[in-house]
Amino acid sequence: MTPDTIATPPRRIASVLIVEDHPLFCDALSITLQIVGGITSVRTTSSIGDCLARLAEGPQPDAVFLDLNLPDADGLDGLLKVRKAAPAAALLIVSSLTNPAIVNAALEFGASGYVPKHSQRQVFQEALERISRGEIYLPEGFTLNDPSTARQLAPTRERLESLTPQQARILALVSEGKLNKQIAHELSIAESTVKAHITVIMRKLGVQTRTQAVLTAQAAKFDSLAAR
């Protein structure tokens, strides 16, 4: 994947939602985008949960600037949720995480590009110009892992995206080692309902056992990606 790859249809970017839990950096990025990009509407939020609530309330932004390291984000799970909630928006990763495998996976999971935190203003300006043309943006000199890694992750992304919010929550609890009885108690549902959900989850993920389901979920985690 190269910076010239078409990511989304061209669009005018006038409104941005920033998802960042460091207030000073969030304020600085907001000012930068208004200065270099002519952005007329900038909203900010500090968590995936609040971001999803804002997206549900509307209006939808033209672009989302997302930090991958957030308190309520588990690996690339937060990116998947935002991508699903704002399918038409450009989604630019602004993060201190620079591992090529993680960046590569973020692009495959629906990001429109990647900008390292604390980049110069002209970098953000170029990123805005690129994504407004529907292109993928990567900073100059940044190299990605073998593209085959991204192709291997594509089925995982599609399967995880097919889960409902309740199914995703149950899979997360299964990944924590929780038993059906414990999951039922935590979610205030019947144990038989948990079992039914897990059956559907395994079918959607194309696996036969709980362990295989957990391994599929872990494919979207930072630690497993960094080990590639």
Backbone as CSV, one residue per row, in Angstrom:
resi,resn,N_x,N_y,N_z,CA_x,CA_y,CA_z,C_x,C_y,C_z
1,MET,0.848,-1.183,0.000,0.000,0.000,0.000,0.887,1.237,0.000
2,THR,0.621,2.175,-0.842,1.427,3.374,-0.954,0.566,4.588,-0.672
3,PRO,1.214,5.777,-0.449,0.459,6.973,-0.177,-0.463,7.363,-1.320
4,ASP,-0.225,6.856,-2.524,-1.039,7.224,-3.659,-2.258,6.326,-3.835
5,THR,-2.390,5.326,-2.977,-3.537,4.427,-3.068,-4.817,5.190,-2.780
6,ILE,-5.850,4.980,-3.598,-7.127,5.626,-3.356,-7.812,4.948,-2.182
7,ALA,-8.202,5.732,-1.174,-8.825,5.187,0.027,-10.335,5.355,-0.010
8,THR,-10.788,6.562,-0.325,-12.205,6.886,-0.332,-12.464,7.868,-1.456
9,PRO,-13.718,8.101,-1.795,-14.015,9.107,-2.816,-13.525,10.486,-2.362
10,PRO,-13.101,11.341,-3.282,-12.691,12.705,-2.909,-13.835,13.426,-2.203
11,ARG,-13.488,14.279,-1.259,-14.503,15.038,-0.542,-13.892,16.316,0.015
12,ARG,-14.718,17.335,0.223,-14.263,18.554,0.872,-14.292,18.314,2.370
13,ILE,-13.189,18.618,3.040,-13.129,18.406,4.482,-13.266,19.754,5.182
14,ALA,-14.455,19.975,5.743,-14.733,21.227,6.444,-14.982,21.008,7.928
15,SER,-15.317,19.771,8.294,-15.609,19.462,9.698,-14.795,18.259,10.145
16,VAL,-14.280,18.330,11.375,-13.410,17.277,11.910,-13.810,16.956,13.341
17,LEU,-13.759,15.684,13.676,-13.912,15.230,15.060,-12.575,14.661,15.500
18,ILE,-11.994,15.228,16.563,-10.717,14.760,17.099,-10.979,13.865,18.300
19,VAL,-10.393,12.672,18.289,-10.553,11.733,19.410,-9.175,11.573,20.050
20,GLU,-8.964,12.260,21.160,-7.635,12.367,21.775,-7.803,12.657,23.262
21,ASP,-7.090,11.900,24.116,-7.291,12.053,25.557,-6.252,12.943,26.241
22,HIS,-5.376,13.581,25.471,-4.430,14.534,26.044,-4.896,15.947,25.683
23,PRO,-5.449,16.704,26.649,-6.073,18.000,26.357,-5.164,18.993,25.628
24,LEU,-3.908,19.097,26.036,-3.021,20.072,25.411,-2.765,19.743,23.945
25,PHE,-2.508,18.472,23.665,-2.286,18.081,22.275,-3.571,18.240,21.473
26,CYS,-4.687,17.919,22.071,-5.980,18.045,21.402,-6.232,19.499,20.998
27,ASP,-5.956,20.435,21.917,-6.138,21.859,21.621,-5.189,22.312,20.521
28,ALA,-3.938,21.850,20.600,-2.947,22.247,19.591,-3.326,21.719,18.210
29,LEU,-3.812,20.471,18.156,-4.209,19.889,16.879,-5.421,20.622,16.312
30,SER,-6.353,20.991,17.173,-7.538,21.725,16.738,-7.154,23.045,16.085
31,ILE,-6.241,23.773,16.720,-5.780,25.056,16.174,-5.041,24.844,14.859
32,THR,-4.195,23.805,14.819,-3.418,23.518,13.602,-4.338,23.240,12.422
33,LEU,-5.348,22.433,12.632,-6.249,22.074,11.537,-7.015,23.284,11.021
34,GLN,-7.389,24.175,11.910,-8.096,25.377,11.481,-7.189,26.316,10.703
35,ILE,-5.904,26.352,11.076,-4.961,27.255,10.409,-4.543,26.714,9.047
36,VAL,-4.111,25.446,9.008,-3.529,24.913,7.761,-4.558,24.302,6.830
37,GLY,-5.723,23.910,7.377,-6.696,23.213,6.547,-7.973,23.971,6.292
38,GLY,-8.112,25.136,6.925,-9.336,25.891,6.749,-10.559,25.177,7.290
39,ILE,-10.355,24.336,8.300,-11.471,23.597,8.890,-12.382,24.574,9.645
40,THR,-13.656,24.533,9.359,-14.589,25.478,9.971,-15.275,24.923,11.219
41,SER,-15.263,23.604,11.371,-15.912,22.989,12.532,-15.008,21.906,13.101
42,VAL,-14.568,22.106,14.341,-13.741,21.107,15.023,-14.401,20.745,16.344
43,ARG,-14.758,19.478,16.493,-15.264,18.962,17.764,-14.228,18.015,18.346
44,THR,-14.195,17.903,19.651,-13.198,17.047,20.296,-13.864,16.130,21.306
45,THR,-13.251,14.977,21.496,-13.704,14.019,22.502,-12.488,13.223,22.962
46,SER,-12.585,12.630,24.151,-11.406,11.992,24.735,-11.496,10.479,24.830
47,SER,-12.561,9.884,24.271,-12.699,8.427,24.369,-13.497,7.893,23.193
48,ILE,-13.373,6.591,22.965,-14.143,5.951,21.900,-15.634,6.009,22.226
49,GLY,-15.980,5.772,23.484,-17.382,5.791,23.879,-18.036,7.130,23.588
50,ASP,-17.364,8.223,23.970,-17.906,9.555,23.722,-17.939,9.854,22.226
51,CYS,-16.918,9.389,21.525,-16.862,9.575,20.066,-18.072,8.928,19.401
52,LEU,-18.374,7.699,19.790,-19.507,6.992,19.186,-20.821,7.694,19.504
53,ALA,-20.921,8.254,20.714,-22.132,8.993,21.084,-22.269,10.247,20.228
54,ARG,-21.162,10.944,20.008,-21.190,12.155,19.176,-21.581,11.814,17.741
55,LEU,-21.036,10.724,17.233,-21.343,10.322,15.860,-22.814,9.941,15.724
56,ALA,-23.360,9.316,16.758,-24.764,8.924,16.722,-25.683,10.146,16.774
57,GLU,-25.269,11.155,17.539,-26.060,12.382,17.654,-26.050,13.177,16.353
58,GLY,-24.889,13.153,15.660,-24.728,13.929,14.450,-24.436,15.388,14.763
59,PRO,-24.083,16.181,13.758,-23.893,15.719,12.376,-22.584,14.942,12.231
60,GLN,-22.513,14.131,11.200,-21.304,13.351,10.959,-20.205,14.265,10.420
61,PRO,-18.973,14.108,10.908,-17.875,14.939,10.417,-17.376,14.453,9.063
62,ASP,-16.661,15.318,8.376,-16.033,14.916,7.113,-14.817,14.031,7.377
63,ALA,-14.183,14.242,8.538,-12.998,13.442,8.886,-12.925,13.248,10.393
64,VAL,-12.367,12.112,10.793,-12.109,11.816,12.202,-10.607,11.663,12.369
65,PHE,-10.033,12.399,13.316,-8.612,12.262,13.650,-8.544,11.464,14.948
66,LEU,-7.998,10.251,14.863,-8.112,9.276,15.954,-6.759,8.862,16.514
67,ASP,-6.629,8.961,17.841,-5.472,8.399,18.538,-5.772,6.936,18.830
68,LEU,-4.832,6.051,18.607,-5.048,4.625,18.863,-4.891,4.273,20.334
69,ASN,-4.175,5.105,21.082,-3.941,4.829,22.500,-4.946,5.581,23.349
70,LEU,-6.105,4.981,23.560,-7.154,5.609,24.358,-7.560,4.669,25.496
71,PRO,-8.025,5.227,26.605,-8.342,4.385,27.771,-9.339,3.267,27.488
72,ASP,-10.316,3.531,26.617,-11.340,2.519,26.369,-11.193,1.849,25.008
73,ALA,-9.992,1.926,24.430,-9.725,1.266,23.146,-8.856,0.045,23.389
74,ASP,-9.241,-1.074,22.800,-8.505,-2.326,22.958,-7.897,-2.696,21.614
75,GLY,-6.623,-2.367,21.425,-5.997,-2.610,20.127,-6.688,-1.797,19.051
76,LEU,-6.996,-2.443,17.938,-7.648,-1.758,16.827,-9.172,-1.809,16.928
77,ASP,-9.673,-2.294,18.054,-11.117,-2.394,18.238,-11.782,-1.026,18.150
78,GLY,-11.145,-0.010,18.732,-11.710,1.337,18.680,-11.805,1.866,17.258
79,LEU,-10.781,1.605,16.476,-10.796,2.026,15.077,-11.951,1.367,14.330
80,LEU,-12.145,0.080,14.552,-13.231,-0.643,13.895,-14.589,-0.039,14.253
81,LYS,-14.769,0.306,15.513,-16.043,0.872,15.962,-16.299,2.232,15.318
82,VAL,-15.256,3.064,15.259,-15.410,4.393,14.664,-15.659,4.273,13.164
83,ARG,-14.937,3.362,12.516,-15.118,3.172,11.076,-16.556,2.740,10.771
84,LYS,-17.090,1.883,11.615,-18.457,1.389,11.414,-19.481,2.485,11.677
85,ALA,-19.195,3.355,12.655,-20.131,4.422,13.023,-20.073,5.610,12.062
86,ALA,-18.951,5.772,11.375,-18.795,6.898,10.443,-18.212,6.390,9.131
87,PRO,-18.970,5.582,8.401,-18.430,4.935,7.200,-18.039,5.892,6.079
88,ALA,-18.630,7.072,6.052,-18.340,8.009,4.956,-17.208,8.970,5.286
89,ALA,-16.796,9.022,6.538,-15.763,9.974,6.951,-14.363,9.445,6.655
90,ALA,-13.454,10.351,6.330,-12.038,9.983,6.278,-11.578,9.761,7.716
91,LEU,-10.736,8.768,7.930,-10.318,8.425,9.285,-8.791,8.429,9.341
92,LEU,-8.245,9.490,9.921,-6.788,9.646,9.972,-6.272,9.305,11.361
93,ILE,-5.299,8.412,11.415,-4.678,8.042,12.688,-3.611,9.069,13.035
94,VAL,-3.713,9.636,14.234,-2.689,10.566,14.755,-2.201,9.952,16.057
95,SER,-1.028,9.349,16.019,-0.618,8.533,17.156,0.895,8.513,17.329
96,SER,1.317,8.208,18.556,2.744,8.027,18.836,3.187,6.605,18.527
97,LEU,2.236,5.719,18.209,2.562,4.341,17.835,3.107,4.346,16.406
98,THR,4.341,3.909,16.245,4.980,3.985,14.925,5.372,2.624,14.360
99,ASN,5.017,1.545,15.056,5.357,0.217,14.553,4.692,0.004,13.195
100,PRO,5.474,-0.295,12.144,4.889,-0.451,10.805,3.771,-1.484,10.738
101,ALA,3.870,-2.566,11.518,2.825,-3.587,11.496,1.507,-3.034,12.010
102,ILE,1.571,-2.191,13.039,0.358,-1.591,13.591,-0.243,-0.599,12.605
103,VAL,0.605,0.241,12.007,0.129,1.219,11.018,-0.463,0.496,9.811
104,ASN,0.232,-0.530,9.363,-0.240,-1.316,8.219,-1.623,-1.914,8.509
105,ALA,-1.776,-2.472,9.712,-3.057,-3.072,10.089,-4.137,-2.003,10.211
106,ALA,-3.785,-0.822,10.744,-4.761,0.268,10.868,-5.289,0.675,9.500
107,LEU,-4.415,0.730,8.513,-4.848,1.067,7.154,-5.779,-0.008,6.606
108,GLU,-5.432,-1.266,6.849,-6.276,-2.353,6.363,-7.616,-2.383,7.092
109,PHE,-7.630,-1.920,8.333,-8.862,-1.908,9.117,-9.702,-0.666,8.850
110,GLY,-9.311,0.145,7.869,-10.174,1.241,7.441,-9.654,2.645,7.619
111,ALA,-8.422,2.813,8.123,-7.881,4.162,8.271,-7.526,4.756,6.913
112,SER,-7.637,6.081,6.813,-7.309,6.783,5.568,-5.857,7.242,5.533
113,GLY,-5.154,7.073,6.643,-3.764,7.483,6.676,-3.258,7.537,8.099
114,TYR,-2.001,7.940,8.216,-1.326,7.958,9.517,-0.386,9.160,9.590
115,VAL,-0.482,9.892,10.710,0.427,11.013,10.969,1.011,10.829,12.368
116,PRO,2.339,10.843,12.499,2.920,10.731,13.847,2.546,11.956,14.681
117,LYS,2.330,11.744,15.970,2.052,12.867,16.852,3.226,13.851,16.835
118,HIS,2.908,15.112,17.054,3.911,16.179,17.128,4.607,16.418,15.786
119,SER,3.939,16.034,14.683,4.463,16.368,13.357,4.320,17.874,13.135
120,GLN,5.104,18.396,12.199,5.022,19.815,11.858,3.692,20.122,11.169
121,ARG,3.341,21.399,11.175,2.055,21.805,10.599,1.915,21.409,9.137
122,GLN,3.026,21.513,8.394,2.926,21.202,6.965,2.590,19.741,6.708
123,VAL,2.939,18.874,7.673,2.598,17.455,7.540,1.088,17.282,7.638
124,PHE,0.478,17.954,8.600,-0.979,17.878,8.732,-1.668,18.507,7.524
125,GLN,-1.083,19.568,7.001,-1.653,20.196,5.812,-1.628,19.234,4.628
126,GLU,-0.491,18.570,4.432,-0.378,17.614,3.336,-1.325,16.428,3.538
127,ALA,-1.453,15.979,4.789,-2.362,14.861,5.080,-3.801,15.233,4.732
128,LEU,-4.212,16.440,5.102,-5.561,16.898,4.783,-5.784,16.958,3.276
129,GLU,-4.789,17.459,2.555,-4.906,17.562,1.104,-5.036,16.180,0.476
130,ARG,-4.244,15.235,0.983,-4.273,13.871,0.446,-5.622,13.197,0.672
131,ILE,-6.078,13.231,1.917,-7.316,12.511,2.218,-8.520,13.203,1.587
132,SER,-8.423,14.516,1.366,-9.525,15.198,0.679,-9.619,14.760,-0.778
133,ARG,-8.496,14.279,-1.325,-8.494,13.756,-2.696,-8.854,12.267,-2.718
134,GLY,-9.127,11.709,-1.536,-9.487,10.306,-1.454,-8.294,9.382,-1.431
135,GLU,-7.104,9.937,-1.108,-5.883,9.130,-1.116,-5.486,8.720,0.299
136,ILE,-4.702,7.662,0.377,-4.079,7.264,1.638,-2.897,8.189,1.902
137,TYR,-2.758,8.643,3.165,-1.590,9.474,3.490,-0.652,8.745,4.449
138,LEU,0.624,8.746,4.087,1.688,8.306,4.983,2.802,9.338,4.915
139,PRO,3.484,9.623,6.030,4.551,10.619,6.010,5.703,10.175,5.119
140,GLU,6.410,11.136,4.568,7.524,10.845,3.662,8.560,9.965,4.355
141,GLY,9.011,8.934,3.639,10.031,8.047,4.169,9.502,6.929,5.038
142,PHE,8.199,6.925,5.298,7.634,5.869,6.140,7.428,4.622,5.307
143,THR,7.938,3.503,5.784,7.802,2.248,5.049,6.905,1.292,5.819
144,LEU,6.138,0.537,5.074,5.224,-0.431,5.667,5.786,-1.837,5.587
145,ASN,5.215,-2.716,6.358,5.554,-4.135,6.274,5.087,-4.717,4.954
146,ASP,5.423,-5.955,4.727,4.972,-6.675,3.541,3.459,-6.542,3.404
147,PRO,2.966,-6.075,2.250,1.521,-5.930,2.055,0.739,-7.221,2.293
148,SER,1.407,-8.367,2.202,0.698,-9.626,2.433,0.156,-9.700,3.853
149,THR,0.815,-8.978,4.802,0.314,-8.943,6.172,-1.068,-8.329,6.216
150,ALA,-1.237,-7.235,5.476,-2.542,-6.572,5.435,-3.582,-7.476,4.785
151,ARG,-3.193,-8.173,3.718,-4.150,-9.049,3.045,-4.596,-10.173,3.970
152,GLN,-3.664,-10.646,4.824,-4.012,-11.708,5.761,-4.999,-11.212,6.810
153,LEU,-4.946,-9.909,7.136,-5.813,-9.359,8.160,-7.201,-9.018,7.640
154,ALA,-7.357,-8.923,6.316,-8.635,-8.500,5.740,-9.801,-9.377,6.190
155,PRO,-9.687,-10.718,6.113,-10.809,-11.546,6.580,-11.118,-11.332,8.053
156,THR,-10.077,-11.125,8.880,-10.279,-10.886,10.301,-11.084,-9.618,10.509
157,ARG,-10.728,-8.556,9.806,-11.446,-7.286,9.922,-12.917,-7.467,9.566
158,GLU,-13.166,-8.114,8.420,-14.544,-8.271,7.952,-15.370,-9.097,8.935
159,ARG,-14.767,-10.126,9.506,-15.500,-10.976,10.447,-15.794,-10.237,11.748
160,LEU,-14.816,-9.503,12.258,-15.030,-8.765,13.496,-16.061,-7.657,13.299
161,GLU,-16.041,-7.029,12.125,-17.014,-5.973,11.848,-18.437,-6.509,11.763
162,SER,-18.579,-7.798,11.478,-19.912,-8.381,11.344,-20.594,-8.610,12.690
163,LEU,-19.831,-8.531,13.789,-20.405,-8.754,15.113,-21.243,-7.564,15.562
164,THR,-22.336,-7.845,16.233,-23.139,-6.783,16.828,-22.396,-6.265,18.069
165,PRO,-22.767,-5.084,18.597,-22.115,-4.575,19.817,-22.183,-5.576,20.974
166,GLN,-23.317,-6.234,21.139,-23.447,-7.214,22.220,-22.528,-8.405,21.993
167,GLN,-22.437,-8.876,20.760,-21.558,-9.998,20.446,-20.094,-9.611,20.648
168,ALA,-19.745,-8.386,20.284,-18.367,-7.913,20.467,-18.022,-7.861,21.952
169,ARG,-18.984,-7.419,22.773,-18.752,-7.353,24.216,-18.573,-8.753,24.794
170,ILE,-19.386,-9.693,24.359,-19.277,-11.068,24.842,-17.937,-11.665,24.425
171,LEU,-17.502,-11.411,23.190,-16.205,-11.922,22.737,-15.076,-11.341,23.581
172,ALA,-15.195,-10.059,23.942,-14.167,-9.438,24.784,-14.110,-10.120,26.148
173,LEU,-15.262,-10.454,26.701,-15.311,-11.117,28.006,-14.792,-12.553,27.914
174,VAL,-15.106,-13.228,26.813,-14.554,-14.570,26.589,-13.030,-14.484,26.516
175,SER,-12.515,-13.447,25.857,-11.070,-13.263,25.724,-10.400,-13.022,27.068
176,GLU,-11.183,-12.490,28.034,-10.662,-12.267,29.387,-10.707,-13.538,30.228
177,GLY,-11.224,-14.619,29.630,-11.283,-15.882,30.349,-12.549,-16.080,31.164
178,LYS,-13.550,-15.220,30.954,-14.790,-15.331,31.721,-15.599,-16.543,31.257
179,LEU,-16.264,-17.203,32.222,-17.156,-18.321,31.929,-18.529,-17.786,31.527
180,ASN,-19.318,-18.639,30.893,-20.647,-18.207,30.456,-21.472,-17.641,31.619
181,LYS,-21.408,-18.294,32.775,-22.166,-17.851,33.947,-21.729,-16.456,34.373
182,GLN,-20.409,-16.202,34.337,-19.891,-14.894,34.730,-20.300,-13.819,33.715
183,ILE,-20.271,-14.167,32.438,-20.666,-13.224,31.386,-22.146,-12.876,31.531
184,ALA,-22.959,-13.894,31.794,-24.393,-13.676,31.969,-24.657,-12.721,33.125
185,HIS,-23.941,-12.915,34.222,-24.109,-12.049,35.392,-23.686,-10.613,35.075
186,GLU,-22.556,-10.465,34.411,-22.038,-9.120,34.119,-22.941,-8.358,33.157
187,LEU,-23.535,-9.071,32.207,-24.375,-8.414,31.201,-25.868,-8.461,31.538
188,SER,-26.177,-9.087,32.651,-27.578,-9.194,33.109,-28.467,-9.868,32.059
189,ILE,-27.971,-10.978,31.535,-28.748,-11.774,30.581,-28.690,-13.237,31.011
190,ALA,-29.533,-14.058,30.419,-29.564,-15.477,30.776,-28.323,-16.192,30.235
191,GLU,-27.890,-17.219,30.959,-26.727,-17.993,30.510,-27.003,-18.647,29.161
192,SER,-28.262,-19.064,28.935,-28.615,-19.661,27.645,-28.463,-18.648,26.513
193,THR,-28.705,-17.368,26.814,-28.543,-16.311,25.810,-27.065,-16.134,25.471
194,VAL,-26.218,-16.224,26.493,-24.774,-16.135,26.271,-24.320,-17.268,25.351
195,LYS,-24.770,-18.478,25.645,-24.400,-19.636,24.829,-24.847,-19.449,23.384
196,ALA,-26.048,-18.915,23.198,-26.562,-18.687,21.843,-25.710,-17.658,21.113
197,HIS,-25.336,-16.592,21.823,-24.488,-15.559,21.222,-23.132,-16.132,20.815
198,ILE,-22.547,-16.939,21.687,-21.228,-17.499,21.403,-21.294,-18.418,20.182
199,THR,-22.363,-19.154,20.045,-22.543,-19.999,18.862,-22.553,-19.143,17.585
200,VAL,-23.285,-18.036,17.635,-23.351,-17.137,16.476,-21.997,-16.482,16.230
201,ILE,-21.310,-16.076,17.299,-19.984,-15.451,17.171,-19.016,-16.394,16.467
202,MET,-18.981,-17.645,16.902,-18.063,-18.616,16.296,-18.400,-18.841,14.826
203,ARG,-19.701,-18.860,14.510,-20.085,-19.029,13.109,-19.635,-17.830,12.271
204,LYS,-19.831,-16.622,12.792,-19.431,-15.419,12.060,-17.920,-15.341,11.874
205,LEU,-17.175,-15.802,12.871,-15.716,-15.754,12.802,-15.132,-16.935,12.030
206,GLY,-15.974,-17.901,11.718,-15.510,-19.062,10.963,-14.633,-19.987,11.778
207,VAL,-14.923,-20.111,13.087,-14.117,-20.956,13.967,-15.011,-21.998,14.629
208,GLN,-14.367,-22.976,15.266,-15.102,-24.086,15.867,-15.064,-24.076,17.390
209,THR,-14.121,-23.366,17.984,-13.973,-23.399,19.441,-13.833,-21.989,20.009
210,ARG,-14.026,-21.894,21.322,-13.850,-20.606,22.017,-12.409,-20.123,21.885
211,THR,-11.465,-21.051,21.981,-10.052,-20.673,21.880,-9.749,-20.045,20.525
212,GLN,-10.276,-20.638,19.460,-10.066,-20.083,18.123,-10.703,-18.700,18.003
213,ALA,-11.853,-18.506,18.649,-12.505,-17.196,18.628,-11.634,-16.157,19.320
214,VAL,-11.051,-16.540,20.442,-10.161,-15.626,21.175,-8.939,-15.270,20.329
215,LEU,-8.363,-16.258,19.655,-7.195,-16.002,18.812,-7.527,-15.054,17.665
216,THR,-8.732,-15.191,17.112,-9.156,-14.290,16.042,-9.266,-12.864,16.572
217,ALA,-9.845,-12.704,17.759,-9.968,-11.376,18.363,-8.597,-10.777,18.645
218,GLN,-7.668,-11.612,19.064,-6.328,-11.123,19.409,-5.534,-10.679,18.183
219,ALA,-5.978,-11.070,16.998,-5.289,-10.641,15.777,-5.364,-9.134,15.595
220,ALA,-6.318,-8.493,16.273,-6.465,-7.038,16.170,-5.782,-6.313,17.324
221,LYS,-5.047,-7.039,18.171,-4.388,-6.417,19.309,-3.000,-5.915,18.925
222,PHE,-2.572,-4.842,19.566,-1.272,-4.246,19.276,-0.126,-5.222,19.515
223,ASP,-0.183,-5.992,20.625,0.939,-6.856,20.958,1.123,-7.947,19.929
224,SER,0.024,-8.508,19.428,0.149,-9.580,18.433,0.648,-9.034,17.105
225,LEU,0.231,-7.791,16.778,0.682,-7.188,15.515,2.167,-6.851,15.585
226,ALA,2.594,-6.315,16.734,3.982,-5.925,16.872,4.920,-7.105,16.805
227,ALA,4.416,-8.305,17.104,5.249,-9.511,17.094,5.429,-10.092,15.715
228,ARG,4.726,-9.537,14.738,4.797,-10.110,13.380,6.131,-9.807,12.744
